[in-house]
Amino acid sequence: MYKELQDKKQNALLLSLREQQDLYMAAANKKGVLKTTTRLQRQATDRYFARPVSW
């Protein structure tokens, strides 16, 4: 039971991190300040969180 709660908490944390990153990326996109480094970082985090790269 406790382990399940920990896993849920961890997943929620990762999700909120992911959402924050998406919001930041959207804002950066609007301002047109997106650089290749950000894209590389995004690909790295996608790999880290085992999510498909969106490009």
N, C-alpha and C positions, 0 to 999 in steps of 0.2 A: 504493500500500500504506500509506504513512505517513498519507496523507489519510484513508483508511478508518479507521485506528486512532484518529485524532483525532476523527472523527465519532462513532465508538463511545463514546469516552471522554466526549464532550460529551453524547451521549444518556443515558449512564449517570448523568451528573451531574444533568441535568435531571430524570430519573426519580427519583433519590434526593431531590432538592429537593421534588419533587411528593409523594413518599411522606411526607417529614417534615411537609409542610404538612397532608396528610390526617390524620396522627397528631395533630398539634396541633389541628386542627379537631374531631376526634373527642373529644379530651380537653376542649376548651372546651365542646363540646356537652353532655358529661356533667355538667360543673360548672354548666351553664346560664348561662355568661357570654358567649354568642354575641351580638354586637351587629350592627347593620346595616352598620357600617363594615367588619367582617370579611367580610360577604357581598359588599360592593362590592369589597374587595380581592381576594376569591376570583374574582369575575367578571373583574376586571382581569387577574389572572394567567392565568385560563383563556383570555382573549383573547390574551394575550401568548404563551402556549404553544400557541395554536391548538387548544385542546381545547374540546369543547362544554360549556357551562355546565350544571351538574348540578341547578340549580333549575328 
